[in-house]
Amino acid sequence: MSWFASRAATNASCQRYEKSSAKTFPLTNSTIWPGNECAAKPARNLGCVSMKKILLASVACVVVMVVVSANAADLGRPVYRVPPPIPPFTWTGCYIGGNIGWGWGRDTVSIPNLGETTGVPELSGVSLPSVTGDTKGVLGGGQVGCNYQFAPNWVIGVEGDGEAANIKGDVTDTVSFTNPLTSLPETVTGTAHAQTDWIASVTGRFGWTWDRVMLYAKGGGAWVGNKYSADLTAFNEHIQTSVTQPGWTVGGGVEWAFWDNWSAKVEYDYYNFSTANLSLPGTIAGVSEVVPGVNVKQTIQTVKFGINYRFGPY
């Protein structure tokens, strides 16, 4: 509206000037300079120049208003930023966790030299048939380890774990042999008891991953703490001992990183412990004794469920 008002005011000024000029300069009229009335005289040029300046100023104001309005509209709009890319998941890092499970085992007891066991030289070279008993029970403990992921789905690592256990069992058996002193058959009936109190291992792990799922195998050294005892009621005899047996273990499992740094796993392990040659102290008919030369061979299998917390890449 301001531009049209300025235009109208300028036209009115020009018309007044033409009228006054016509009186002062009668020869100056629009018929002499058709279509170029503002260029006729310097005085009229001033009015036309003013009109052009007003026109340019009005156009400039409109342009500024449009630019300012556009900028103001932009300022009112929310700014959307592209979020940073999420780094890919990695199994690299150290962890600590706990586990609980079930174990079962087999203990085989043998006496290869009855002469050594009984202290009777005449029985030297006489062996008793081996006796095998089954054990079972719960176990639970913890583990700590570190993993390194490479190439890009393979994982290697090392882990140490230990579990308290209550894996136990009894076996009662009657063993027959020929007494070299009398050349008569003899029989011995006894009950043997085995109990595993703890299991520990240090293993290497090697796995393949599908993002947050890892399938792995493991293997290494293992140790077990056992208690053994035997009762022979015919002789009122009781013997017992505790022993730590070394061995080896292999196993495998699957682990799933279900939330942030937390993962869950299911694992199977097989343990094979070296044959222990035991000397069992005890009493027979109330008299102290030590029974040597008793061999025990043990294997254990376990299935464990575990939870780990990973500290992230090192």
Summary of the structure (lengths in Angstrom):
residues: 314
radius of gyration: 50.9
end to end distance: 72.0
largest distance: 172.0
contacts: 921
relative contact order: 0.14
helix: 23%
strand: 59%
